[in-house]
């Protein structure tokens, strides 16, 4: 059954031959945040390859996933198209394609539409889940908001990558640089899959993106699925970045002692010694109803109390229980580890209540 014949909202729009003015993502009027373009590899990435190799070779692929990547500009165009070339795609059983490999577009902070590759774009090989080296897709969507110029933000895929990207706007449209964030110095979040954005339905719905919009602050997403292990090289890289706030939720498993290193408080000390005036935010992963780690929660809380006792007035804490709040907590989970859209929203709201005055 061709569902698009019943409900056209499920169709892949394409540009339908409409005239568009096309701009490379490298156009100087566009500002790109959270990722940078690697000329050698010909793609956007979150972390230099040499840092990934020194920290953990398992993240060499993860650093090419563009979680937290955004492109911003101002236009009066009422519609927008994108052409994107993304690295080879492999579906996941617990996350939608729109979240893993799609794009989301916001105008003036409001979600307007999403761009996503569709199945007919994928060339399956020998009945497996392996696809071609890259996938190219093109779509046009309405982004109409208030009359006049508006701020456009295009959020990059959370678990996919971006090799090439072009923005299509109506001919003759205004194209100007975006205004700066209210807080230009970024906040940096380091963690694993939940930080990366698993398993929300689309980019922009991950807790970090929601939180950043609430605070109007730039941000860096250093969430690496199953690989936020606090390696020395990774902590060294994190402390080399000048951020307004540092948040870390790396993997610590009481039953896997080799993954409890470095000690939680030592990470706090390394950040604080390098950045005496930045905010530092400590929290544990949500989902404590399903995967309770009371030892880990105690360890994080003890770090927080020790930091307070040292006289630190720029340290913040949130317990795992508070992340989802009370009531219908099971509705916040996509599986037993990852929040869905509701869970991510509740996480962002809980964090906002703690951090809303952290940038004054």
Steps between C-alpha positions, in 0.01 A plus 500: 500500500627846407409700811590828330197460272277489807680767704724740310662611826703179486648581160860597439442851370801573280524841337249411228706699255435828683769762434733542796814697568755255639766585757784284629508438875845663484348836398636768734149617585428166666634431847565136589503393865586183688691343209778597264581403142798271452646582159708181493210265568248717319238495775385668818622361833483574872850408611847485340605152392822512702303564820263214425789260436674600821182473706324193363517360144136390539388860454676557166166449325295673769687829467379519138139488620379859504299514826480861610588636157300805390500744209349846564406795278229761444264502200155613388450191285173319570640163400833327514658200333810303579725277299708276720754227450525284810732204571363149459191428705424208729161496673465448874216297653417755770542839332321660206678602181376856554699511825806307398556633147254785448517876543260732684435864417388764749406861431519747787536211743187317382511162325376536141589183313739213462708359218568130481634245251246236406534130436500521121821701529681199651663227295499181698785261434445122500202521733709642782483836673805629314441790265703697253784726601277806508140605452386820332154637557316822422188641657308826516286593800292796611660698781263796493476686828435867578525738206842647431841367592536213742777301660541154349677218684566169325583219742728224366446121538558352845639161392586567139757722339511774241741502208348773288215742562330767290218730605233595247294819545240676288665713230583851614460421869694682768799300627675653798711388793316387812516708818727363770368287782425696815777292658765452234748299704366143460397256766664159454331171586705179511334161533376199310195415287244700696710813458551420132123498451388139507214429447294811422294526184692785332792740552401794717297274730804374690522642852813703430347682201182576695701627797717720278196660337354576842826661612588655161853365529734336250600142584729209419368143509773251589269207567641173362282190514633246748833679499491791745767341718692803624833409341792726582534624142130584488504695825812681380318599181189611687701724731672655197165647389392834642140433601251682719385177665632144509270203559620143521309175524753242395454124536561373851395147575548374857528142373768596247774658703716567198231741377478705818829674420589776524333572836205732458636775724831506314319600180338787688841606633662499157224717355495736796878542507499598133180706509456660843195707403300260282192315614531125561189283488485148644213262434432131443318329216119471515319167500582417862167311514645247256876508551557614859856589592480630857878477543553725201242751618670508840840550339378797294321658794810463718704677231248783502504532879879496505509776238256709703707445814804634317315828455399452135191709426488410131427128530154355431338162558187309396407152614395229257156483660432868431573477128160349414304649790203322651214328322491293180875446519479187285361716217836680489699200377551362153664189646655430840790738439404785268243778534242565232385851409297539820793380709739738327261791553467420871877471529545841338238658726660352812844618394368844412364543853853439632700688235279798409712735711835336423578743217435829679 
